[in-house]
């Protein structure tokens, strides 16, 4: 199975136009001004620390103070999703008394060609 995602360093992303990263025909320059109409659309951003699988029987035995071991190591990048689509990887940071995420790399998905 081919991985359809590529990573782009954050500095490269910041200095590129969206149409350069997504493909020429995705966002023509004449339509970039039209993006302002989309600025108010709500999206869901999720930062995933890791995952694990367990049977329901084990899940039901968990109680207060239980530790669930995830598939990531300390210091490993976390995944950042927008509307359930992986868009970046990053690191957990503390901002005042809250957790935050700083993006360290952008995940660029390849365009799928349906012409075979």
Backbone atoms as SQL, in Angstrom:
CREATE TABLE atoms (id INTEGER PRIMARY KEY, chain TEXT, resi INTEGER, resn TEXT, atom TEXT, x REAL, y REAL, z REAL);
INSERT INTO atoms VALUES
  (1, 'A', 1, 'UNK', 'N', 0.844, -1.185, 0.000),
  (2, 'A', 1, 'UNK', 'CA', 0.000, 0.000, 0.000),
  (3, 'A', 1, 'UNK', 'C', 0.882, 1.239, 0.000),
  (4, 'A', 2, 'UNK', 'N', 0.663, 2.156, -0.936),
  (5, 'A', 2, 'UNK', 'CA', 1.469, 3.359, -1.044),
  (6, 'A', 2, 'UNK', 'C', 0.996, 4.402, -0.050),
  (7, 'A', 3, 'UNK', 'N', 1.954, 5.079, 0.582),
  (8, 'A', 3, 'UNK', 'CA', 1.631, 6.174, 1.474),
  (9, 'A', 3, 'UNK', 'C', 1.357, 7.402, 0.613),
  (10, 'A', 4, 'UNK', 'N', 0.183, 7.999, 0.768),
  (11, 'A', 4, 'UNK', 'CA', -0.192, 9.120, -0.089),
  (12, 'A', 4, 'UNK', 'C', 0.140, 10.462, 0.534),
  (13, 'A', 5, 'UNK', 'N', 0.870, 10.465, 1.646),
  (14, 'A', 5, 'UNK', 'CA', 1.210, 11.721, 2.298),
  (15, 'A', 5, 'UNK', 'C', 2.698, 11.995, 2.185),
  (16, 'A', 6, 'UNK', 'N', 3.059, 13.270, 2.006),
  (17, 'A', 6, 'UNK', 'CA', 4.445, 13.724, 2.028),
  (18, 'A', 6, 'UNK', 'C', 4.554, 14.763, 3.119),
  (19, 'A', 7, 'UNK', 'N', 5.749, 14.928, 3.678),
  (20, 'A', 7, 'UNK', 'CA', 5.929, 15.966, 4.671),
  (21, 'A', 7, 'UNK', 'C', 6.642, 17.148, 4.044),
  (22, 'A', 8, 'UNK', 'N', 6.291, 18.326, 4.507),
  (23, 'A', 8, 'UNK', 'CA', 6.888, 19.571, 4.032),
  (24, 'A', 8, 'UNK', 'C', 7.362, 20.314, 5.267),
  (25, 'A', 9, 'UNK', 'N', 8.613, 20.730, 5.285),
  (26, 'A', 9, 'UNK', 'CA', 9.118, 21.482, 6.419),
  (27, 'A', 9, 'UNK', 'C', 8.305, 22.760, 6.576),
  (28, 'A', 10, 'UNK', 'N', 8.083, 23.189, 7.798),
  (29, 'A', 10, 'UNK', 'CA', 7.225, 24.330, 8.083),
  (30, 'A', 10, 'UNK', 'C', 7.733, 25.599, 7.408),
  (31, 'A', 11, 'UNK', 'N', 9.056, 25.818, 7.378),
  (32, 'A', 11, 'UNK', 'CA', 9.593, 27.010, 6.736),
  (33, 'A', 11, 'UNK', 'C', 9.231, 27.025, 5.252),
  (34, 'A', 12, 'UNK', 'N', 9.295, 25.861, 4.598),
  (35, 'A', 12, 'UNK', 'CA', 8.950, 25.758, 3.183),
  (36, 'A', 12, 'UNK', 'C', 7.480, 26.075, 2.972),
  (37, 'A', 13, 'UNK', 'N', 6.618, 25.605, 3.887),
  (38, 'A', 13, 'UNK', 'CA', 5.188, 25.851, 3.786),
  (39, 'A', 13, 'UNK', 'C', 4.882, 27.343, 3.918),
  (40, 'A', 14, 'UNK', 'N', 5.529, 27.991, 4.884),
  (41, 'A', 14, 'UNK', 'CA', 5.248, 29.397, 5.122),
  (42, 'A', 14, 'UNK', 'C', 5.657, 30.269, 3.943),
  (43, 'A', 15, 'UNK', 'N', 6.689, 29.854, 3.195),
  (44, 'A', 15, 'UNK', 'CA', 7.159, 30.678, 2.088),
  (45, 'A', 15, 'UNK', 'C', 6.508, 30.300, 0.763),
  (46, 'A', 16, 'UNK', 'N', 5.607, 29.330, 0.770),
  (47, 'A', 16, 'UNK', 'CA', 4.947, 28.890, -0.452),
  (48, 'A', 16, 'UNK', 'C', 3.510, 29.367, -0.477),
  (49, 'A', 17, 'UNK', 'N', 2.965, 29.488, -1.683),
  (50, 'A', 17, 'UNK', 'CA', 1.544, 29.770, -1.813),
  (51, 'A', 17, 'UNK', 'C', 0.789, 28.451, -1.676),
  (52, 'A', 18, 'UNK', 'N', -0.456, 28.515, -1.265),
  (53, 'A', 18, 'UNK', 'CA', -1.273, 27.317, -1.120),
  (54, 'A', 18, 'UNK', 'C', -1.368, 26.560, -2.430),
  (55, 'A', 19, 'UNK', 'N', -1.471, 27.277, -3.551),
  (56, 'A', 19, 'UNK', 'CA', -1.605, 26.610, -4.839),
  (57, 'A', 19, 'UNK', 'C', -0.341, 25.849, -5.208),
  (58, 'A', 20, 'UNK', 'N', 0.836, 26.289, -4.729),
  (59, 'A', 20, 'UNK', 'CA', 2.076, 25.573, -4.990),
  (60, 'A', 20, 'UNK', 'C', 2.087, 24.231, -4.273),
  (61, 'A', 21, 'UNK', 'N', 1.554, 24.203, -3.052),
  (62, 'A', 21, 'UNK', 'CA', 1.575, 22.980, -2.263),
  (63, 'A', 21, 'UNK', 'C', 0.457, 22.017, -2.636),
  (64, 'A', 22, 'UNK', 'N', -0.708, 22.546, -2.990),
  (65, 'A', 22, 'UNK', 'CA', -1.861, 21.702, -3.248),
  (66, 'A', 22, 'UNK', 'C', -2.005, 21.322, -4.713),
  (67, 'A', 23, 'UNK', 'N', -1.321, 21.986, -5.589),
  (68, 'A', 23, 'UNK', 'CA', -1.444, 21.710, -7.015),
  (69, 'A', 23, 'UNK', 'C', -1.962, 22.938, -7.725),
  (70, 'A', 24, 'UNK', 'N', -1.502, 23.136, -8.953),
  (71, 'A', 24, 'UNK', 'CA', -1.826, 24.352, -9.690),
  (72, 'A', 24, 'UNK', 'C', -3.320, 24.559, -9.877),
  (73, 'A', 25, 'UNK', 'N', -4.053, 23.487, -10.157),
  (74, 'A', 25, 'UNK', 'CA', -5.468, 23.646, -10.474),
  (75, 'A', 25, 'UNK', 'C', -6.369, 23.646, -9.252),
  (76, 'A', 26, 'UNK', 'N', -5.812, 23.480, -8.062),
  (77, 'A', 26, 'UNK', 'CA', -6.633, 23.456, -6.856),
  (78, 'A', 26, 'UNK', 'C', -7.039, 24.865, -6.444),
  (79, 'A', 27, 'UNK', 'N', -6.125, 25.815, -6.531),
  (80, 'A', 27, 'UNK', 'CA', -6.398, 27.161, -6.051),
  (81, 'A', 27, 'UNK', 'C', -5.794, 28.188, -7.000),
  (82, 'A', 28, 'UNK', 'N', -6.478, 28.475, -8.104),
  (83, 'A', 28, 'UNK', 'CA', -5.957, 29.483, -9.026),
  (84, 'A', 28, 'UNK', 'C', -5.845, 30.837, -8.336),
  (85, 'A', 29, 'UNK', 'N', -4.860, 31.649, -8.750),
  (86, 'A', 29, 'UNK', 'CA', -4.637, 32.941, -8.103),
  (87, 'A', 29, 'UNK', 'C', -5.866, 33.824, -8.141),
  (88, 'A', 30, 'UNK', 'N', -6.660, 33.739, -9.206),
  (89, 'A', 30, 'UNK', 'CA', -7.856, 34.580, -9.301),
  (90, 'A', 30, 'UNK', 'C', -8.882, 34.230, -8.228),
  (91, 'A', 31, 'UNK', 'N', -8.834, 33.008, -7.704),
  (92, 'A', 31, 'UNK', 'CA', -9.779, 32.580, -6.677),
  (93, 'A', 31, 'UNK', 'C', -9.261, 32.806, -5.262),
  (94, 'A', 32, 'UNK', 'N', -7.976, 33.157, -5.102),
  (95, 'A', 32, 'UNK', 'CA', -7.426, 33.342, -3.765),
  (96, 'A', 32, 'UNK', 'C', -8.166, 34.425, -3.001),
  (97, 'A', 33, 'UNK', 'N', -8.567, 35.485, -3.672),
  (98, 'A', 33, 'UNK', 'CA', -9.314, 36.547, -3.003),
  (99, 'A', 33, 'UNK', 'C', -10.682, 36.039, -2.552),
  (100, 'A', 34, 'UNK', 'N', -11.249, 35.083, -3.266),
  (101, 'A', 34, 'UNK', 'CA', -12.534, 34.508, -2.914),
  (102, 'A', 34, 'UNK', 'C', -12.496, 33.659, -1.659),
  (103, 'A', 35, 'UNK', 'N', -11.311, 33.353, -1.151),
  (104, 'A', 35, 'UNK', 'CA', -11.182, 32.568, 0.075),
  (105, 'A', 35, 'UNK', 'C', -11.754, 33.294, 1.281),
  (106, 'A', 36, 'UNK', 'N', -11.803, 34.614, 1.221),
  (107, 'A', 36, 'UNK', 'CA', -12.308, 35.378, 2.353),
  (108, 'A', 36, 'UNK', 'C', -13.711, 34.948, 2.740),
  (109, 'A', 37, 'UNK', 'N', -14.496, 34.473, 1.804),
  (110, 'A', 37, 'UNK', 'CA', -15.854, 34.019, 2.094),
  (111, 'A', 37, 'UNK', 'C', -15.843, 32.772, 2.970),
  (112, 'A', 38, 'UNK', 'N', -14.744, 32.037, 2.968),
  (113, 'A', 38, 'UNK', 'CA', -14.660, 30.793, 3.736),
  (114, 'A', 38, 'UNK', 'C', -14.071, 30.994, 5.124),
  (115, 'A', 39, 'UNK', 'N', -13.555, 32.165, 5.437),
  (116, 'A', 39, 'UNK', 'CA', -12.872, 32.398, 6.701),
  (117, 'A', 39, 'UNK', 'C', -13.739, 32.141, 7.924),
  (118, 'A', 40, 'UNK', 'N', -15.039, 32.298, 7.821),
  (119, 'A', 40, 'UNK', 'CA', -15.925, 32.109, 8.959),
  (120, 'A', 40, 'UNK', 'C', -16.414, 30.677, 9.152),
  (121, 'A', 41, 'UNK', 'N', -16.056, 29.758, 8.255),
  (122, 'A', 41, 'UNK', 'CA', -16.522, 28.375, 8.355),
  (123, 'A', 41, 'UNK', 'C', -15.800, 27.678, 9.499),
  (124, 'A', 42, 'UNK', 'N', -16.542, 27.095, 10.445),
  (125, 'A', 42, 'UNK', 'CA', -15.894, 26.418, 11.564),
  (126, 'A', 42, 'UNK', 'C', -15.273, 25.083, 11.132),
  (127, 'A', 43, 'UNK', 'N', -14.124, 24.763, 11.718),
  (128, 'A', 43, 'UNK', 'CA', -13.455, 23.486, 11.480),
  (129, 'A', 43, 'UNK', 'C', -13.117, 22.871, 12.825),
  (130, 'A', 44, 'UNK', 'N', -12.818, 21.591, 12.828),
  (131, 'A', 44, 'UNK', 'CA', -12.405, 20.901, 14.040),
  (132, 'A', 44, 'UNK', 'C', -10.928, 20.556, 13.917),
  (133, 'A', 45, 'UNK', 'N', -10.132, 21.036, 14.870),
  (134, 'A', 45, 'UNK', 'CA', -8.704, 20.736, 14.907),
  (135, 'A', 45, 'UNK', 'C', -8.462, 19.804, 16.079),
  (136, 'A', 46, 'UNK', 'N', -7.798, 18.667, 15.812),
  (137, 'A', 46, 'UNK', 'CA', -7.508, 17.681, 16.847),
  (138, 'A', 46, 'UNK', 'C', -6.020, 17.396, 16.883),
  (139, 'A', 47, 'UNK', 'N', -5.478, 17.259, 18.085),
  (140, 'A', 47, 'UNK', 'CA', -4.081, 16.864, 18.262),
  (141, 'A', 47, 'UNK', 'C', -4.087, 15.490, 18.928),
  (142, 'A', 48, 'UNK', 'N', -3.542, 14.493, 18.241),
  (143, 'A', 48, 'UNK', 'CA', -3.591, 13.114, 18.731),
  (144, 'A', 48, 'UNK', 'C', -2.228, 12.744, 19.310),
  (145, 'A', 49, 'UNK', 'N', -2.216, 12.476, 20.611),
  (146, 'A', 49, 'UNK', 'CA', -0.979, 12.093, 21.291),
  (147, 'A', 49, 'UNK', 'C', -0.542, 10.687, 20.923),
  (148, 'A', 50, 'UNK', 'N', -1.485, 9.810, 20.679),
  (149, 'A', 50, 'UNK', 'CA', -1.183, 8.422, 20.351),
  (150, 'A', 50, 'UNK', 'C', -2.445, 7.595, 20.393),
  (151, 'A', 51, 'UNK', 'N', -2.287, 6.323, 20.104),
  (152, 'A', 51, 'UNK', 'CA', -3.429, 5.409, 20.080),
  (153, 'A', 51, 'UNK', 'C', -3.057, 4.092, 20.735),
  (154, 'A', 52, 'UNK', 'N', -4.066, 3.331, 21.070),
  (155, 'A', 52, 'UNK', 'CA', -3.874, 1.964, 21.544),
  (156, 'A', 52, 'UNK', 'C', -5.138, 1.175, 21.245),
  (157, 'A', 53, 'UNK', 'N', -5.029, -0.117, 21.182),
  (158, 'A', 53, 'UNK', 'CA', -6.189, -0.991, 20.993),
  (159, 'A', 53, 'UNK', 'C', -6.303, -1.900, 22.198),
  (160, 'A', 54, 'UNK', 'N', -7.538, -2.111, 22.612),
  (161, 'A', 54, 'UNK', 'CA', -7.791, -3.008, 23.739),
  (162, 'A', 54, 'UNK', 'C', -9.200, -3.564, 23.614),
  (163, 'A', 55, 'UNK', 'N', -9.415, -4.734, 24.147),
  (164, 'A', 55, 'UNK', 'CA', -10.771, -5.294, 24.120),
  (165, 'A', 55, 'UNK', 'C', -11.685, -4.537, 25.088),
  (166, 'A', 56, 'UNK', 'N', -12.964, -4.566, 24.809),
  (167, 'A', 56, 'UNK', 'CA', -13.945, -3.877, 25.655),
  (168, 'A', 56, 'UNK', 'C', -13.856, -4.355, 27.101),
  (169, 'A', 57, 'UNK', 'N', -13.593, -5.630, 27.289),
  (170, 'A', 57, 'UNK', 'CA', -13.479, -6.178, 28.642),
  (171, 'A', 57, 'UNK', 'C', -12.414, -5.445, 29.451),
  (172, 'A', 58, 'UNK', 'N', -11.269, -5.176, 28.820),
  (173, 'A', 58, 'UNK', 'CA', -10.190, -4.458, 29.488),
  (174, 'A', 58, 'UNK', 'C', -10.573, -2.998, 29.728),
  (175, 'A', 59, 'UNK', 'N', -11.236, -2.384, 28.753),
  (176, 'A', 59, 'UNK', 'CA', -11.684, -1.000, 28.887),
  (177, 'A', 59, 'UNK', 'C', -12.629, -0.847, 30.078),
  (178, 'A', 60, 'UNK', 'N', -13.535, -1.787, 30.250),
  (179, 'A', 60, 'UNK', 'CA', -14.504, -1.708, 31.340),
  (180, 'A', 60, 'UNK', 'C', -13.853, -1.876, 32.717),
  (181, 'A', 61, 'UNK', 'N', -12.669, -2.461, 32.765),
  (182, 'A', 61, 'UNK', 'CA', -11.961, -2.636, 34.030),
  (183, 'A', 61, 'UNK', 'C', -11.168, -1.398, 34.442),
  (184, 'A', 62, 'UNK', 'N', -11.026, -0.430, 33.532),
  (185, 'A', 62, 'UNK', 'CA', -10.255, 0.771, 33.849),
  (186, 'A', 62, 'UNK', 'C', -10.985, 1.604, 34.891),
  (187, 'A', 63, 'UNK', 'N', -10.242, 2.169, 35.782),
  (188, 'A', 63, 'UNK', 'CA', -10.820, 3.035, 36.807),
  (189, 'A', 63, 'UNK', 'C', -9.962, 4.269, 36.985),
  (190, 'A', 64, 'UNK', 'N', -10.337, 5.047, 37.959),
  (191, 'A', 64, 'UNK', 'CA', -9.594, 6.281, 38.241),
  (192, 'A', 64, 'UNK', 'C', -8.130, 5.942, 38.517),
  (193, 'A', 65, 'UNK', 'N', -7.221, 6.679, 37.869),
  (194, 'A', 65, 'UNK', 'CA', -5.787, 6.456, 38.072),
  (195, 'A', 65, 'UNK', 'C', -5.186, 5.415, 37.155),
  (196, 'A', 66, 'UNK', 'N', -6.023, 4.750, 36.340),
  (197, 'A', 66, 'UNK', 'CA', -5.504, 3.744, 35.412),
  (198, 'A', 66, 'UNK', 'C', -4.639, 4.430, 34.353),
  (199, 'A', 67, 'UNK', 'N', -3.621, 3.747, 33.894),
  (200, 'A', 67, 'UNK', 'CA', -2.733, 4.282, 32.866),
  (201, 'A', 67, 'UNK', 'C', -2.944, 3.491, 31.588),
  (202, 'A', 68, 'UNK', 'N', -3.176, 4.208, 30.505),
  (203, 'A', 68, 'UNK', 'CA', -3.331, 3.572, 29.189),
  (204, 'A', 68, 'UNK', 'C', -2.062, 3.873, 28.404),
  (205, 'A', 69, 'UNK', 'N', -1.341, 2.825, 28.026),
  (206, 'A', 69, 'UNK', 'CA', -0.096, 2.997, 27.284),
  (207, 'A', 69, 'UNK', 'C', -0.410, 3.261, 25.816),
  (208, 'A', 70, 'UNK', 'N', 0.171, 4.341, 25.280),
  (209, 'A', 70, 'UNK', 'CA', -0.043, 4.721, 23.890),
  (210, 'A', 70, 'UNK', 'C', 1.097, 4.221, 23.012),
  (211, 'A', 71, 'UNK', 'N', 0.915, 4.326, 21.705),
  (212, 'A', 71, 'UNK', 'CA', 1.899, 3.816, 20.748),
  (213, 'A', 71, 'UNK', 'C', 3.012, 4.813, 20.422),
  (214, 'A', 72, 'UNK', 'N', 3.139, 5.888, 21.172),
  (215, 'A', 72, 'UNK', 'CA', 4.169, 6.905, 20.926),
  (216, 'A', 72, 'UNK', 'C', 5.162, 6.941, 22.068),
  (217, 'A', 73, 'UNK', 'N', 6.373, 7.374, 21.746),
  (218, 'A', 73, 'UNK', 'CA', 7.402, 7.552, 22.753),
  (219, 'A', 73, 'UNK', 'C', 7.444, 9.029, 23.169),
  (220, 'A', 74, 'UNK', 'N', 8.004, 9.293, 24.327),
  (221, 'A', 74, 'UNK', 'CA', 8.156, 10.660, 24.814),
  (222, 'A', 74, 'UNK', 'C', 9.026, 11.427, 23.821),
  (223, 'A', 75, 'UNK', 'N', 8.594, 12.627, 23.451),
  (224, 'A', 75, 'UNK', 'CA', 9.350, 13.456, 22.523),
  (225, 'A', 75, 'UNK', 'C', 9.024, 13.213, 21.061),
  (226, 'A', 76, 'UNK', 'N', 8.263, 12.172, 20.762),
  (227, 'A', 76, 'UNK', 'CA', 7.883, 11.875, 19.383),
  (228, 'A', 76, 'UNK', 'C', 6.778, 12.845, 18.942),
  (229, 'A', 77, 'UNK', 'N', 6.785, 13.212, 17.672),
  (230, 'A', 77, 'UNK', 'CA', 5.800, 14.163, 17.148),
  (231, 'A', 77, 'UNK', 'C', 4.386, 13.609, 17.280),
  (232, 'A', 78, 'UNK', 'N', 3.438, 14.517, 17.517),
  (233, 'A', 78, 'UNK', 'CA', 2.030, 14.128, 17.566),
  (234, 'A', 78, 'UNK', 'C', 1.372, 14.502, 16.245),
  (235, 'A', 79, 'UNK', 'N', 0.245, 13.885, 15.939),
  (236, 'A', 79, 'UNK', 'CA', -0.467, 14.155, 14.694),
  (237, 'A', 79, 'UNK', 'C', -1.505, 15.252, 14.918),
  (238, 'A', 80, 'UNK', 'N', -1.608, 16.159, 13.937),
  (239, 'A', 80, 'UNK', 'CA', -2.579, 17.243, 13.996),
  (240, 'A', 80, 'UNK', 'C', -3.547, 17.056, 12.832),
  (241, 'A', 81, 'UNK', 'N', -4.822, 16.940, 13.165),
  (242, 'A', 81, 'UNK', 'CA', -5.865, 16.698, 12.172),
  (243, 'A', 81, 'UNK', 'C', -6.776, 17.909, 12.061),
  (244, 'A', 82, 'UNK', 'N', -7.252, 18.200, 10.861),
  (245, 'A', 82, 'UNK', 'CA', -8.297, 19.185, 10.631),
  (246, 'A', 82, 'UNK', 'C', -9.440, 18.436, 9.966),
  (247, 'A', 83, 'UNK', 'N', -10.595, 18.448, 10.617),
  (248, 'A', 83, 'UNK', 'CA', -11.764, 17.700, 10.141),
  (249, 'A', 83, 'UNK', 'C', -11.404, 16.261, 9.804),
  (250, 'A', 84, 'UNK', 'N', -10.706, 15.596, 10.709),
  (251, 'A', 84, 'UNK', 'CA', -10.312, 14.183, 10.604),
  (252, 'A', 84, 'UNK', 'C', -9.334, 13.891, 9.468),
  (253, 'A', 85, 'UNK', 'N', -8.644, 14.905, 8.971),
  (254, 'A', 85, 'UNK', 'CA', -7.638, 14.706, 7.922),
  (255, 'A', 85, 'UNK', 'C', -6.282, 15.153, 8.451),
  (256, 'A', 86, 'UNK', 'N', -5.293, 14.266, 8.385),
  (257, 'A', 86, 'UNK', 'CA', -3.954, 14.588, 8.874),
  (258, 'A', 86, 'UNK', 'C', -3.358, 15.714, 8.036),
  (259, 'A', 87, 'UNK', 'N', -2.986, 16.812, 8.707),
  (260, 'A', 87, 'UNK', 'CA', -2.407, 17.948, 7.981),
  (261, 'A', 87, 'UNK', 'C', -1.010, 18.313, 8.458),
  (262, 'A', 88, 'UNK', 'N', -0.653, 17.898, 9.685),
  (263, 'A', 88, 'UNK', 'CA', 0.640, 18.310, 10.224),
  (264, 'A', 88, 'UNK', 'C', 1.061, 17.398, 11.366),
  (265, 'A', 89, 'UNK', 'N', 2.310, 17.573, 11.768),
  (266, 'A', 89, 'UNK', 'CA', 2.840, 16.923, 12.969),
  (267, 'A', 89, 'UNK', 'C', 3.435, 18.031, 13.830),
  (268, 'A', 90, 'UNK', 'N', 3.465, 17.802, 15.126),
  (269, 'A', 90, 'UNK', 'CA', 3.960, 18.862, 15.990),
  (270, 'A', 90, 'UNK', 'C', 4.373, 18.378, 17.352),
  (271, 'A', 91, 'UNK', 'N', 4.610, 19.334, 18.232),
  (272, 'A', 91, 'UNK', 'CA', 5.044, 19.058, 19.600),
  (273, 'A', 91, 'UNK', 'C', 4.088, 19.731, 20.580),
  (274, 'A', 92, 'UNK', 'N', 3.919, 19.103, 21.734),
  (275, 'A', 92, 'UNK', 'CA', 3.077, 19.667, 22.784),
  (276, 'A', 92, 'UNK', 'C', 3.856, 20.776, 23.485),
  (277, 'A', 93, 'UNK', 'N', 3.196, 21.904, 23.724),
  (278, 'A', 93, 'UNK', 'CA', 3.797, 23.030, 24.445),
  (279, 'A', 93, 'UNK', 'C', 2.825, 23.483, 25.526),
  (280, 'A', 94, 'UNK', 'N', 3.344, 24.230, 26.481),
  (281, 'A', 94, 'UNK', 'CA', 2.505, 24.801, 27.537),
  (282, 'A', 94, 'UNK', 'C', 2.405, 26.298, 27.300),
  (283, 'A', 95, 'UNK', 'N', 1.166, 26.808, 27.233),
  (284, 'A', 95, 'UNK', 'CA', 0.904, 28.229, 27.047),
  (285, 'A', 95, 'UNK', 'C', 0.130, 28.691, 28.273),
  (286, 'A', 96, 'UNK', 'N', 0.817, 29.445, 29.140),
  (287, 'A', 96, 'UNK', 'CA', 0.278, 29.843, 30.438),
  (288, 'A', 96, 'UNK', 'C', -0.119, 28.582, 31.195),
  (289, 'A', 97, 'UNK', 'N', -1.404, 28.361, 31.447),
  (290, 'A', 97, 'UNK', 'CA', -1.804, 27.168, 32.187),
  (291, 'A', 97, 'UNK', 'C', -2.530, 26.158, 31.305),
  (292, 'A', 98, 'UNK', 'N', -2.366, 26.268, 29.979),
  (293, 'A', 98, 'UNK', 'CA', -3.047, 25.367, 29.050),
  (294, 'A', 98, 'UNK', 'C', -2.045, 24.652, 28.155),
  (295, 'A', 99, 'UNK', 'N', -2.463, 23.510, 27.628),
  (296, 'A', 99, 'UNK', 'CA', -1.646, 22.791, 26.654),
  (297, 'A', 99, 'UNK', 'C', -1.893, 23.357, 25.266),
  (298, 'A', 100, 'UNK', 'N', -0.873, 23.347, 24.454),
  (299, 'A', 100, 'UNK', 'CA', -0.990, 23.783, 23.072),
  (300, 'A', 100, 'UNK', 'C', -0.143, 22.886, 22.194),
  (301, 'A', 101, 'UNK', 'N', -0.159, 23.152, 20.912),
  (302, 'A', 101, 'UNK', 'CA', 0.612, 22.369, 19.953),
  (303, 'A', 101, 'UNK', 'C', 1.324, 23.327, 19.021),
  (304, 'A', 102, 'UNK', 'N', 2.594, 23.087, 18.796),
  (305, 'A', 102, 'UNK', 'CA', 3.335, 23.856, 17.805),
  (306, 'A', 102, 'UNK', 'C', 3.612, 22.936, 16.619),
  (307, 'A', 103, 'UNK', 'N', 3.290, 23.409, 15.415),
  (308, 'A', 103, 'UNK', 'CA', 3.484, 22.575, 14.228),
  (309, 'A', 103, 'UNK', 'C', 4.949, 22.580, 13.823),
  (310, 'A', 104, 'UNK', 'N', 5.506, 21.398, 13.598),
  (311, 'A', 104, 'UNK', 'CA', 6.895, 21.280, 13.186),
  (312, 'A', 104, 'UNK', 'C', 7.024, 20.865, 11.729),
  (313, 'A', 105, 'UNK', 'N', 5.998, 20.230, 11.192),
  (314, 'A', 105, 'UNK', 'CA', 6.002, 19.882, 9.770),
  (315, 'A', 105, 'UNK', 'C', 4.582, 19.782, 9.249),
  (316, 'A', 106, 'UNK', 'N', 4.404, 20.139, 7.990),
  (317, 'A', 106, 'UNK', 'CA', 3.117, 20.067, 7.321),
  (318, 'A', 106, 'UNK', 'C', 3.105, 18.789, 6.492),
  (319, 'A', 107, 'UNK', 'N', 2.009, 18.045, 6.551),
  (320, 'A', 107, 'UNK', 'CA', 1.871, 16.826, 5.754),
  (321, 'A', 107, 'UNK', 'C', 1.128, 17.191, 4.491),
  (322, 'A', 108, 'UNK', 'N', 1.781, 16.988, 3.364),
  (323, 'A', 108, 'UNK', 'CA', 1.199, 17.326, 2.065),
  (324, 'A', 108, 'UNK', 'C', 0.686, 16.038, 1.436),
  (325, 'A', 109, 'UNK', 'N', -0.614, 15.983, 1.143),
  (326, 'A', 109, 'UNK', 'CA', -1.157, 14.783, 0.508),
  (327, 'A', 109, 'UNK', 'C', -1.010, 14.914, -0.996),
  (328, 'A', 110, 'UNK', 'N', -0.676, 13.807, -1.627),
  (329, 'A', 110, 'UNK', 'CA', -0.528, 13.801, -3.073),
  (330, 'A', 110, 'UNK', 'C', -1.892, 13.789, -3.718),
  (331, 'A', 111, 'UNK', 'N', -1.976, 14.405, -4.853),
  (332, 'A', 111, 'UNK', 'CA', -3.214, 14.403, -5.610),
  (333, 'A', 111, 'UNK', 'C', -3.396, 13.036, -6.251),
  (334, 'A', 112, 'UNK', 'N', -4.561, 12.459, -6.122),
  (335, 'A', 112, 'UNK', 'CA', -4.840, 11.144, -6.687),
  (336, 'A', 112, 'UNK', 'C', -5.332, 11.322, -8.105),
  (337, 'A', 113, 'UNK', 'N', -4.701, 10.637, -9.042),
  (338, 'A', 113, 'UNK', 'CA', -5.076, 10.722, -10.448),
  (339, 'A', 113, 'UNK', 'C', -6.068, 9.596, -10.753),
  (340, 'A', 114, 'UNK', 'N', -7.285, 9.922, -11.127),
  (341, 'A', 114, 'UNK', 'CA', -8.309, 8.910, -11.359),
  (342, 'A', 114, 'UNK', 'C', -8.303, 8.385, -12.785),
  (343, 'A', 115, 'UNK', 'N', -7.380, 8.842, -13.625),
  (344, 'A', 115, 'UNK', 'CA', -7.352, 8.401, -15.012),
  (345, 'A', 115, 'UNK', 'C', -6.580, 7.106, -15.207),
  (346, 'A', 116, 'UNK', 'N', -6.183, 6.473, -14.128),
  (347, 'A', 116, 'UNK', 'CA', -5.527, 5.176, -14.240),
  (348, 'A', 116, 'UNK', 'C', -4.117, 5.287, -14.373);
